[in-house]
Amino acid sequence: MTARTVSRQALTHLALALGGVVMLLPFAIMLWTAFVPERLIFGGAGLGDLTFENFRLAVREWDWVRAYRTSVVVAAITFVSQLLTCLPAGYVLARHRFRGRNVALWVMFGCLIVPSLVIAIPTYVMISRVGQLDTIAALVWPSLTSAFGIFLFRQFILTLPQSIFDAARLDRVGEFGMVWRVVLPNVRPAITAFGIFSVVSSWNDLFWASVVLQSPANATVPFAITQFADQEAGVRYGAQMAAATLAVAPLIIAFLVAQRQFVRGISLNVAD
């Protein structure tokens, strides 16, 4: 190994380390603030001052069981709906040739480019007109399908050998069976990767919840975190950071459990 190669690798690792510090620093500040008394958050706190008081305040002043339940229901409905729509669409775009296929691909790519904020107002108007504001249906409506999911599954299905589809057709497997009996078992890494993206996106979505929710009855976890404010005392940063820590804990655990499948699903698509 030459000195130039060693220097290049050292610079690469240094850049990755600096990037990791930049990304993890807000998380570290969140954890520190969650355990620091409110009066010492902006200076003067040491290891001997750490306390669980912020967590007790967060748990005492909000119904977290209901907020977690709402977030779990929204994330589950969103993921199942996206899987049921994106997987067949990805299969069709990957393995079928039909008139208008290129147009469908460009429409999919266009949906990937358009920010969700662009269609927020029309979507709000539609939900308002059917009387579904401040409901779980309003929370999941804009995410019932996903252009990114279609793209991800299409790319993964393209890596599958054509022979398994030919063998299935020889066994007289129909198109519905092709998706759920042939494609589904072979794209589990992609499903895991997409599932993490879908659940994290649904779980962390504050913008749309703030738009359609009018009461705390169907508050999601991010929406509940924003409620730790007092007109006289102002924002209670310690309680907010404690609530944020409770909010991200399930996501971190889920990622650690599924990280191998997640990395495999992403790496195969990048390699393709």
Protein Blocks (a to p, Z undefined) as FASTA:
>chain_A
ZZklmmmmmmmmmmmmmmmmmmmmmmmmmmmmmmpcfklmngoiafklgcfklmmmmmmm
pcfklmmmmmmmmmmmmmmmmmmmmmmmmmmmmmcccehklmmmmmmmmmmmpcfklmmm
mmmmmmmmnopghifklmmmmmmpcfklmmmmmmmmmmpcfklmmmmmmnopafklmmmm
mmmmmmmmmmmmmmmmmmmmmmmmmklmmmmpcbfklccfklmmmmmccfklopafklmm
mmmmmmmmmmmmmmmmmmmmmmmmmmmmmmZZ
